[in-house]
């Protein structure tokens, strides 16, 4: 049976071919028209079955015809199997609905429902055109150079150089991978279809090296195309950037070490990404240099010592001598044996005004400090010259008199005695001020009783225990301040050259003018001595008074006769002269008649003179008479 059918088909096909070959009207009755140029090889009576099969009817078996189309158009079959492109999405349609034929050699087998390729809805192909892709001409992408899919390979087997098929949807199939695979294959993770740069999806903060500070402003190629990182070049010899991996463990991976390895370790200890010249003092250890910072140097800005034109960098500054950075504040006056003394002998880095020149060092000078001088502030002796004066200019910026006058006390101190001990014949003269004073203190004076014996008023008796100011009242003046010349306005004068010889020069007589009529004018020393005022050791009542004390009078206290009264000024005083000598001036007596009593008494006289003590002293019994 099979042999029969085969022979029949062959005979039938031969008959058809013969009929077409013999007469065109007969051919027209079989074919609807010439095939398009791509199918021209199928034109002919016997070729119909290759596409239409054996099914009778116009168009033949359409479902079967699709299979026969795919038998030749294997690329379409691959697309449908891979479920890619328009043919995979529109499987419900048969091939002829979009690609009819028999329209002639010039007939275009591709029917565009939208009217033209440019109006084709690319969503039907499974790849939406967005961004810059939406503005491109079709031929920019649909060309043999970019068709790299398996479908394209199947097309090329047919020696075809053009097709709408064969494009891949990944970026690298059309675009060069400028990253050369270093950043993976998912371009869309960083880029979009608007433009390639900048890459809006790339976040450097999520990379192994987040950008901070000035790094944010640096162009990508300044790092990624740096000469030390370039490993390849393009056809034109231009460097190809290295994207990953890029060394970033330390700063010297990109930056040249300006310290030439003198400071090993992390640059971040001293620098930050904001500004290379912004040094972190907390991180930078100046102690690792040849000049550790101490004292006020710690607070000095870098550019004060280092080149300010280079932001504190540049060549290392000199630092062997203070004058390498600082001017000589003493203008060369700080000398020892005509040689300028090293600043460190008197100053340190804690501050210039705080001198380190100690009393121990001063002891080696021509004027050792002793006593109160050891506690005196330097400026008390080493004063500053007035600003702008000729002396100040000679002394330098510090204006300090490093070599003040020395020798006499009055070179620094005012003379509270106003020169009275400098006069001819004045005493004490030997040793000047030190004859009475020491360096420990101006007061108390060392002028003692032994020294006082050499003056016009030797001290004896009670005067030996008398404080100086009891006689020299000027010592009680207030306030008692320094004798330094700088304090001269508050200095009090001390007058010791006006000796007080008479007692009344210091003491006020309690007797008033009672003894003024005496030949000695009532001289105190006639009755009193230097040891005590009471009792009057030099007074002898029998010798010096007109009333000798005899009998009971010799035992009578002085106050019994010499009573205290008030003077005209209301102040009390004791009456010594005149004192009455008659008995009745002090006594009033009454003698009773014989046998009237056993005793005689005395009473206080009407005049008021007399005291109970006086009466007691004069009380006697009759038996005593």
C-alpha positions as CSV (number, residue, x, y, z in Angstrom):
1,X,0.0,0.0,0.0
2,X,2.8,2.4,0.9
3,X,4.5,1.6,-2.4
4,X,1.3,2.5,-4.2
5,X,0.8,5.7,-2.5
6,X,4.4,6.7,-3.1
7,X,4.1,5.8,-6.8
8,X,0.9,7.8,-6.9
9,X,2.3,10.8,-5.3
10,X,5.2,10.7,-7.6
11,X,3.0,10.4,-10.6
12,X,0.7,13.2,-9.4
13,X,3.6,15.5,-8.7
14,X,5.1,14.8,-12.1
15,X,1.7,15.5,-13.6
16,X,1.5,18.8,-11.8
17,X,5.0,19.8,-12.8
18,X,4.3,18.9,-16.4
19,X,1.1,20.9,-16.3
20,X,2.8,24.0,-14.9
21,X,5.6,23.6,-17.3
22,X,3.3,23.2,-20.3
23,X,0.9,26.1,-19.7
24,X,0.8,29.1,-17.3
25,X,-3.0,29.2,-17.1
26,X,-2.9,25.8,-15.5
27,X,-0.2,27.0,-13.0
28,X,-2.3,30.0,-12.0
29,X,-5.1,27.7,-11.1
30,X,-2.8,25.9,-8.6
31,X,-0.7,28.8,-7.0
32,X,-2.1,32.1,-5.7
33,X,1.0,33.9,-6.9
34,X,4.7,34.0,-7.0
35,X,6.6,33.5,-3.7
36,X,8.5,36.2,-2.1
37,X,12.2,36.4,-2.7
38,X,13.2,34.5,0.5
39,X,11.0,31.6,-0.6
40,X,11.9,31.7,-4.3
41,X,13.8,28.4,-4.0
42,X,10.5,26.8,-3.1
43,X,8.6,28.1,-6.2
44,X,7.4,25.4,-8.5
45,X,4.7,22.8,-8.7
46,X,6.4,20.1,-6.7
47,X,7.6,22.5,-3.9
48,X,4.1,23.3,-2.7
49,X,3.9,20.3,-0.6
50,X,7.0,21.4,1.4
51,X,4.9,24.1,2.9
52,X,1.3,23.2,2.3
53,X,1.4,19.5,2.7
54,X,-1.1,17.1,1.2
55,X,-4.2,18.4,2.8
56,X,-6.7,19.6,0.2
57,X,-8.3,23.0,0.5
58,X,-7.0,26.5,0.1
59,X,-4.0,27.1,2.2
60,X,-3.6,23.5,3.1
61,X,-3.3,22.2,6.6
62,X,-2.4,25.4,8.5
63,X,-1.5,23.7,11.7
64,X,0.7,21.3,9.9
65,X,2.1,24.1,7.8
66,X,3.4,25.9,11.0
67,X,5.4,22.8,11.8
68,X,6.8,22.8,8.3
69,X,7.7,26.5,8.6
70,X,9.6,25.7,11.8
71,X,11.3,22.8,10.1
72,X,13.1,25.5,8.0
73,X,12.9,28.4,10.4
74,X,14.7,26.6,13.2
75,X,15.6,29.9,14.8
76,X,11.9,30.6,15.4
77,X,11.5,27.1,16.9
78,X,14.3,27.8,19.3
79,X,12.8,31.1,20.3
80,X,9.5,29.5,21.0
81,X,11.1,26.7,22.9
82,X,13.2,29.2,25.0
83,X,10.0,31.3,25.4
84,X,11.8,34.4,24.2
85,X,10.6,37.1,21.8
86,X,7.4,37.8,20.0
87,X,7.0,34.3,18.5
88,X,7.0,32.8,22.0
89,X,4.3,35.1,23.2
90,X,1.9,34.7,20.2
91,X,1.8,30.9,19.9
92,X,-2.0,31.1,19.3
93,X,-1.4,32.6,15.9
94,X,-0.2,30.6,12.9
95,X,2.8,31.7,10.9
96,X,0.8,32.7,7.8
97,X,-1.3,35.2,9.8
98,X,1.7,37.4,10.1
99,X,3.9,36.1,7.3
100,X,1.7,35.5,4.2
101,X,3.3,34.7,0.9
102,X,2.6,34.4,-2.8
103,X,2.6,38.2,-3.1
104,X,5.4,38.3,-5.5
105,X,9.2,38.5,-5.4
106,X,9.2,41.9,-3.8
107,X,6.6,41.1,-1.2
108,X,7.7,41.6,2.4
109,X,7.0,38.5,4.4
110,X,7.0,40.4,7.7
111,X,3.7,42.2,8.4
112,X,3.9,45.0,11.0
113,X,0.5,45.4,12.6
114,X,1.5,49.0,13.6
115,X,2.5,49.8,10.1
116,X,6.3,49.9,10.3
117,X,9.2,48.5,12.4
118,X,9.7,51.9,14.1
119,X,6.1,51.7,15.4
120,X,6.4,48.2,16.6
121,X,5.3,47.7,20.2
122,X,8.5,46.3,21.7
123,X,6.7,45.0,24.7
124,X,5.4,42.2,22.4
125,X,9.1,41.1,22.1
126,X,9.4,40.8,25.9
127,X,11.9,43.7,26.1
128,X,10.5,47.1,26.9
129,X,12.4,50.0,25.4
130,X,13.1,52.6,28.1
131,X,15.4,55.6,28.5
132,X,17.9,56.1,25.8
133,X,16.9,52.8,24.2
134,X,13.5,54.3,23.3
135,X,15.2,56.9,21.1
136,X,17.5,54.6,19.2
137,X,16.9,53.6,15.5
138,X,16.1,49.9,15.2
139,X,19.2,49.3,13.1
140,X,21.4,50.4,16.0
141,X,20.7,47.2,17.8
142,X,19.3,44.8,15.1
143,X,22.5,44.2,13.3
144,X,24.6,41.1,12.7
145,X,27.4,42.3,14.9
146,X,25.2,42.3,18.0
147,X,23.1,39.2,17.2
148,X,24.8,36.6,19.4
149,X,22.0,34.3,20.7
150,X,21.6,30.7,19.5
151,X,18.9,31.9,17.2
152,X,21.4,34.1,15.4
153,X,23.7,31.2,14.9
154,X,20.9,29.3,13.3
155,X,20.1,32.2,11.0
156,X,23.7,32.4,9.9
157,X,23.7,28.8,8.8
158,X,21.3,30.0,6.1
159,X,23.8,32.5,5.0
160,X,21.6,35.4,6.1
161,X,23.2,38.6,7.2
162,X,20.2,40.3,8.6
163,X,17.3,39.5,10.9
164,X,15.2,41.0,13.7
165,X,16.1,38.0,15.8
166,X,19.2,37.0,17.6
167,X,19.6,39.8,20.2
168,X,20.3,39.0,23.9
169,X,18.7,41.2,26.6
170,X,21.8,41.4,28.8
171,X,23.8,44.7,28.5
172,X,27.1,43.1,27.6
173,X,25.6,41.6,24.4
174,X,25.4,45.1,22.9
175,X,27.7,47.2,25.2
176,X,31.3,46.8,26.0
177,X,31.9,45.9,29.6
178,X,34.2,48.7,30.6
179,X,34.6,47.0,34.0
180,X,36.0,43.9,32.2
181,X,34.0,41.6,34.5
182,X,35.4,43.0,37.7
183,X,32.1,44.2,39.0
184,X,29.9,41.3,38.0
185,X,27.3,40.9,35.2
186,X,24.3,42.7,36.6
187,X,24.9,46.2,35.1
188,X,21.4,47.3,36.2
189,X,22.5,47.1,39.8
190,X,24.4,50.3,39.3
191,X,23.3,51.8,35.9
192,X,20.0,52.6,34.4
193,X,18.9,53.1,30.7
194,X,18.9,56.9,30.9
195,X,22.7,57.3,30.8
196,X,25.7,55.3,31.7
197,X,27.3,57.8,34.0
198,X,26.9,58.5,36.8
199,X,25.9,55.2,38.0
200,X,22.9,56.1,40.2
201,X,22.5,52.6,41.6
202,X,26.1,52.5,42.9
203,X,26.6,53.3,46.5
204,X,30.3,53.6,47.4
205,X,29.3,53.6,51.1
206,X,28.4,49.9,50.7
207,X,31.7,49.0,49.2
208,X,34.8,48.0,51.0
209,X,36.0,51.6,51.0
210,X,33.2,54.1,51.9
211,X,34.0,57.6,50.6
212,X,34.4,60.3,53.3
213,X,35.7,63.9,53.4
214,X,37.6,65.0,50.3
215,X,37.3,61.5,48.8
216,X,33.7,62.3,47.9
217,X,34.8,65.0,45.5
218,X,37.4,63.0,43.7
219,X,36.6,61.8,40.2
220,X,36.3,58.0,39.8
221,X,39.2,57.8,37.3
222,X,41.6,59.7,39.5
223,X,41.7,56.6,41.7
224,X,40.6,53.8,39.4
225,X,42.8,54.9,36.5
226,X,45.8,55.9,38.5
227,X,49.1,54.8,37.0
228,X,50.0,52.5,39.8
229,X,46.8,50.5,39.4
230,X,46.5,50.3,35.6
231,X,47.1,46.7,34.3
232,X,45.7,46.9,30.8
233,X,45.3,49.4,28.0
234,X,42.8,49.6,25.1
235,X,43.7,49.5,21.4
236,X,44.6,53.2,21.4
237,X,47.0,52.7,24.3
238,X,44.7,54.4,26.8
239,X,44.8,53.0,30.3
240,X,41.8,50.8,31.3
241,X,40.6,51.5,34.8
242,X,40.9,49.0,37.5
243,X,37.7,48.8,39.4
244,X,38.0,45.8,41.6
245,X,40.0,44.8,43.6
246,X,41.7,48.1,44.3
247,X,44.1,48.2,47.2
248,X,43.0,50.5,50.0
249,X,44.4,49.0,53.1
250,X,46.4,52.1,53.8
251,X,46.8,55.6,52.4
252,X,50.1,55.0,50.7
253,X,48.2,52.6,48.3
254,X,47.1,55.8,46.6
255,X,49.1,58.6,48.1
256,X,52.8,59.2,48.3
257,X,54.2,59.3,51.8
258,X,55.5,62.8,52.3
259,X,57.3,61.7,55.5
260,X,59.3,59.1,53.6
261,X,58.5,56.4,56.2
262,X,59.6,58.4,59.2
263,X,56.2,57.9,60.8
264,X,55.2,54.2,60.5
265,X,51.7,53.2,61.2
266,X,48.3,54.4,60.1
267,X,48.1,57.9,58.5
268,X,44.7,58.3,60.2
269,X,46.4,58.8,63.5
270,X,47.3,62.3,62.4
271,X,45.3,63.0,59.3
272,X,41.7,62.7,58.2
273,X,40.0,62.6,54.8
274,X,38.6,66.1,55.2
275,X,42.0,67.8,54.6
276,X,45.4,66.3,54.6
277,X,46.8,69.4,56.2
278,X,44.3,69.3,59.0
279,X,46.4,67.5,61.6
280,X,44.8,65.8,64.6
281,X,46.9,66.8,67.6
282,X,45.4,64.0,69.6
283,X,46.7,61.5,67.1
284,X,50.0,63.0,66.1
285,X,52.8,62.2,68.5
286,X,55.4,64.9,68.2
287,X,57.5,63.0,70.7
288,X,58.4,60.7,67.9
289,X,60.2,63.6,66.2
290,X,63.5,65.1,67.2
291,X,61.7,67.9,69.0
292,X,59.1,66.7,71.5
293,X,56.6,69.5,72.3
294,X,56.4,70.6,75.9
295,X,54.7,73.4,77.8
296,X,53.3,76.2,75.7
297,X,54.7,74.7,72.5
298,X,51.9,72.2,72.7
299,X,49.4,75.0,72.0
300,X,51.2,76.5,69.1
301,X,49.7,76.1,65.7
302,X,51.9,74.0,63.3
303,X,52.4,76.8,60.8
304,X,53.9,79.0,63.5
305,X,57.0,76.8,63.3
306,X,56.6,75.1,60.0
307,X,56.2,76.8,56.7
308,X,52.9,78.7,56.8
309,X,52.9,78.9,53.0
310,X,52.6,75.2,52.9
311,X,50.0,75.0,55.6
312,X,52.4,74.0,58.3
313,X,54.4,71.6,56.2
314,X,57.6,71.9,54.2
315,X,61.2,71.7,55.3
316,X,61.9,70.9,59.0
317,X,62.4,74.1,61.0
318,X,65.5,74.8,63.0
319,X,65.2,74.2,66.7
320,X,68.7,73.9,68.2
321,X,68.4,77.4,69.8
322,X,65.5,79.3,71.1
323,X,66.5,82.2,68.9
324,X,65.9,80.0,65.9
325,X,62.2,80.8,66.4
326,X,62.2,83.5,69.0
327,X,63.8,87.0,69.1
328,X,66.2,87.7,71.9
329,X,63.8,89.5,74.3
330,X,66.8,90.9,76.2
331,X,68.6,92.3,73.2
332,X,71.8,90.7,74.2
333,X,71.9,92.0,77.7
334,X,71.6,88.5,79.3
335,X,75.3,87.8,79.4
336,X,77.7,86.1,81.7
337,X,81.4,86.8,81.3
338,X,80.5,88.8,78.2
339,X,78.8,85.8,76.5
340,X,75.1,85.6,75.9
341,X,73.5,83.1,78.3
342,X,71.4,80.2,76.9
343,X,67.7,81.0,77.3
344,X,67.2,77.7,79.2
345,X,69.3,79.0,82.0
346,X,66.4,81.3,83.1
347,X,63.3,80.2,81.1
348,X,61.5,77.0,80.2
349,X,58.8,76.1,77.7
350,X,56.1,76.6,80.3
351,X,56.2,80.3,79.7
352,X,58.7,83.1,79.2
353,X,57.5,85.3,82.0
354,X,58.0,82.5,84.5
355,X,61.7,82.6,85.1
356,X,63.4,79.4,86.3
357,X,66.4,81.3,87.7
358,X,66.4,80.1,91.3
359,X,67.8,81.6,94.5
360,X,70.4,78.9,94.3
361,X,71.5,80.2,90.9
362,X,71.3,83.7,92.2
363,X,73.7,82.7,95.0
364,X,76.3,82.3,92.3
365,X,75.9,85.8,91.1
366,X,77.4,89.0,92.5
367,X,74.4,89.5,94.8
368,X,73.3,86.4,96.6
369,X,69.7,86.5,97.9
370,X,69.4,86.2,101.7
371,X,66.7,86.8,104.2
372,X,63.5,88.4,102.8
373,X,65.3,89.0,99.5
374,X,65.0,85.3,98.8
375,X,61.2,85.6,98.9
376,X,61.0,88.8,96.9
377,X,59.5,88.7,93.5
378,X,62.0,89.1,90.7
379,X,60.3,92.2,89.3
380,X,60.7,94.0,92.6
381,X,64.4,94.4,91.8
382,X,64.5,93.7,88.1
383,X,61.9,96.3,87.1
384,X,60.8,97.0,83.5
385,X,61.7,100.1,81.7
386,X,58.9,102.3,80.5
387,X,57.6,101.4,77.0
388,X,59.0,103.5,74.3
389,X,61.9,104.8,76.4
390,X,65.5,104.8,75.3
391,X,66.3,102.4,78.1
392,X,63.5,100.0,77.0
393,X,64.9,100.0,73.5
394,X,68.3,99.0,74.8
395,X,66.9,96.3,77.0
396,X,64.9,94.6,74.3
397,X,61.2,93.5,74.1
398,X,61.2,92.2,77.7
399,X,62.4,95.7,78.9
400,X,63.8,94.0,82.0
401,X,66.8,95.4,83.9
402,X,68.8,92.3,84.4
403,X,71.6,94.2,86.1
404,X,70.1,96.6,88.5
405,X,72.2,98.8,90.9
406,X,73.5,96.8,93.9
407,X,75.4,97.5,97.1
408,X,73.5,100.2,99.1
409,X,70.1,99.3,100.5
410,X,68.8,102.7,99.3
411,X,69.5,101.5,95.7
412,X,66.2,99.6,96.0
413,X,64.7,100.8,99.2
414,X,63.6,104.3,100.3
415,X,65.1,105.8,103.4
416,X,62.4,106.1,106.1
417,X,64.8,108.2,108.2
418,X,64.9,110.8,105.4
419,X,68.7,110.9,105.4
420,X,69.1,111.8,109.1
421,X,71.6,109.1,109.7
422,X,73.6,110.2,106.6
423,X,74.3,113.6,108.2
424,X,77.8,114.3,109.5
425,X,78.2,113.0,113.0
426,X,75.0,111.0,112.9
427,X,75.1,107.6,114.6
428,X,75.1,104.7,113.9
429,X,77.2,105.2,110.9
430,X,79.1,102.0,110.6
431,X,77.5,99.3,108.2
432,X,74.8,101.7,107.2
433,X,71.3,100.3,107.4
434,X,72.6,96.9,108.6
435,X,73.8,98.6,111.8
436,X,70.1,98.4,112.9
437,X,68.4,96.1,110.4
438,X,68.8,92.7,108.9
439,X,67.9,91.1,105.6
440,X,65.3,89.0,107.4
441,X,63.1,91.9,108.2
442,X,63.2,95.7,108.6
443,X,61.4,95.3,112.0
444,X,62.2,94.6,114.7
445,X,65.4,96.6,114.7
446,X,68.6,95.0,115.9
447,X,69.4,98.2,117.7
448,X,69.4,96.9,121.3
449,X,70.1,98.3,124.8
450,X,73.8,97.9,124.4
451,X,73.7,100.0,121.2
452,X,71.4,102.5,122.9
453,X,74.1,103.0,125.6
454,X,76.2,104.5,122.9
455,X,73.7,107.3,122.3
456,X,72.8,110.3,124.3
457,X,70.1,108.4,126.2
458,X,71.3,105.1,127.6
459,X,68.6,102.7,128.7
460,X,68.4,101.8,132.3
461,X,65.8,100.3,134.7
462,X,62.3,100.2,133.4
463,X,63.4,101.7,130.1
464,X,65.1,98.4,129.3
465,X,61.8,96.7,129.1
466,X,60.0,99.5,127.3
467,X,59.1,98.8,123.7
468,X,60.8,101.2,121.2
469,X,57.5,102.6,120.0
470,X,56.7,103.7,123.6
471,X,59.2,106.4,123.1
472,X,59.5,106.5,119.3
473,X,55.8,107.0,118.8
474,X,56.2,107.3,115.0
475,X,56.6,103.5,115.0
476,X,52.9,103.3,115.8
477,X,51.9,105.1,112.6
478,X,49.5,103.2,110.3
479,X,49.9,101.8,107.8
480,X,53.3,100.4,108.1
481,X,54.3,99.3,104.6
482,X,57.2,98.4,102.5
483,X,60.2,100.6,102.3
484,X,60.7,99.8,98.6
485,X,61.0,102.9,96.4
486,X,58.0,101.7,94.4
487,X,55.9,102.0,97.6
488,X,57.5,105.3,98.7
489,X,54.1,107.1,98.7
490,X,52.9,105.1,101.7
491,X,56.2,105.0,103.5
492,X,56.2,106.7,107.0
493,X,59.1,108.8,108.2
494,X,60.9,107.5,111.4
495,X,62.7,110.4,113.3
496,X,65.4,109.0,115.5
497,X,67.7,112.0,115.5
498,X,65.7,114.0,118.0
499,X,66.5,112.4,121.3
500,X,64.2,112.9,124.2
501,X,66.2,113.5,127.3
502,X,63.7,115.1,129.8
503,X,61.2,112.8,131.4
504,X,58.3,115.0,130.4
505,X,59.3,114.5,126.7
506,X,57.7,111.1,127.0
507,X,55.9,111.1,130.3
508,X,53.2,113.5,131.5
509,X,53.8,114.7,135.1
510,X,50.9,113.6,137.4
511,X,51.8,116.4,139.8
512,X,51.0,119.3,137.6
513,X,52.8,122.5,138.7
514,X,53.0,121.5,142.4
515,X,56.8,121.4,142.3
516,X,57.5,124.1,139.8
517,X,58.8,126.4,142.6
518,X,61.6,124.1,143.6
519,X,65.1,124.9,142.6
520,X,65.2,121.9,140.3
521,X,62.0,122.9,138.7
522,X,60.4,119.7,139.9
523,X,62.8,117.4,138.0
524,X,61.5,113.9,138.1
525,X,64.8,112.3,138.8
526,X,64.8,114.2,142.2
527,X,62.3,111.7,143.5
528,X,62.1,108.9,141.0
529,X,64.6,106.6,139.3
530,X,64.5,104.6,136.0
531,X,63.3,101.4,137.6
532,X,59.8,102.4,138.8
533,X,57.8,105.5,139.3
534,X,56.2,104.1,142.5
535,X,57.6,104.2,145.1
536,X,59.5,107.4,144.7
537,X,62.8,105.8,145.7
538,X,64.8,108.9,145.7
539,X,62.4,111.0,147.9
540,X,63.3,111.4,151.6
541,X,60.4,113.1,153.6
542,X,62.7,114.2,156.3
543,X,65.2,115.6,153.9
544,X,63.2,116.9,151.1
545,X,60.0,118.1,152.9
546,X,59.3,120.7,155.6
547,X,57.4,118.2,157.7
548,X,59.5,115.4,159.1
549,X,57.7,112.2,159.8
550,X,58.0,111.2,163.4
551,X,56.2,108.9,165.7
552,X,52.9,107.6,164.4
553,X,53.4,109.8,161.3
554,X,56.3,107.6,160.2
555,X,53.9,104.7,159.8
556,X,51.1,106.6,158.2
557,X,50.4,105.8,154.5
558,X,51.1,108.7,152.2
559,X,47.5,108.7,150.9
560,X,46.3,109.5,154.5
561,X,47.7,113.0,154.2
562,X,48.2,113.4,150.5
563,X,44.6,112.9,149.3
564,X,43.3,112.6,145.8
565,X,41.2,115.5,144.5
566,X,39.8,116.7,141.2
567,X,41.4,119.4,139.3
568,X,39.8,122.2,137.3
569,X,39.8,120.0,134.2
570,X,37.9,117.3,136.2
571,X,40.8,114.9,136.3
572,X,42.0,113.5,139.6
573,X,45.4,114.4,141.1
574,X,47.2,113.8,144.4
575,X,47.9,116.9,146.5
576,X,51.5,117.1,147.7
577,X,52.0,120.8,147.9
578,X,50.9,122.7,149.8
579,X,50.2,120.3,152.7
580,X,49.4,121.9,156.1
581,X,51.8,121.2,158.9
582,X,49.6,122.1,162.0
583,X,47.8,119.3,163.8
584,X,44.4,120.8,163.7
585,X,44.6,121.0,160.0
586,X,44.3,117.2,160.0
587,X,43.0,116.4,163.5
588,X,40.0,117.6,165.7
589,X,40.2,116.5,169.3
590,X,37.7,116.6,172.2
591,X,39.0,116.2,175.9
592,X,36.2,115.1,178.3
593,X,35.9,116.3,181.9
594,X,37.7,114.3,184.5
595,X,35.9,111.1,185.3
596,X,33.6,111.4,182.3
597,X,35.2,108.7,180.2
598,X,38.0,106.2,179.9
599,X,39.4,107.2,176.5
600,X,40.2,110.1,174.1
601,X,39.2,109.8,170.4
602,X,39.9,111.8,167.3
603,X,37.3,112.3,164.6
604,X,37.3,113.3,161.0
605,X,37.6,117.1,161.0
606,X,34.8,119.3,159.7
607,X,37.1,120.4,156.9
608,X,37.0,116.9,155.5
609,X,40.7,116.4,155.8
610,X,41.6,113.0,157.2
611,X,40.6,109.4,156.6
612,X,39.5,106.5,158.7
613,X,43.0,105.1,158.3
614,X,44.4,108.4,159.8
615,X,42.0,108.1,162.7
616,X,42.9,104.6,163.4
617,X,46.6,105.5,163.4
618,X,45.9,108.2,166.0
619,X,43.6,106.2,168.3
620,X,45.1,105.9,171.9
621,X,43.8,104.9,175.3
622,X,44.0,106.9,178.5
623,X,46.1,104.2,180.0
624,X,48.6,104.9,177.2
625,X,49.0,108.5,178.3
